[in-house]
């Protein structure tokens, strides 16, 4: 079972585009590592919402587009 993805452990107040992109890749790796994982949709939605909002807050338009395309 894939553990709940804790987005906060990968972020700092001084994020840049590279760290946000790395964060998205970490999220994808953790959520896709077990195709049969029993993750609730709320867990996935929570992680996605956090990444999206954080990217918007940091003004990283490329990361926002990347999230929307994911």
Buried (B, 14 or more C-beta within 10 A) or exposed (E): EBEBBEBEEBBEEEBEBEBBBEBBEBBEEBBEEEEEEEBEEEBBEBBBEBBBEBBEEBEBEEBBEBBEEE
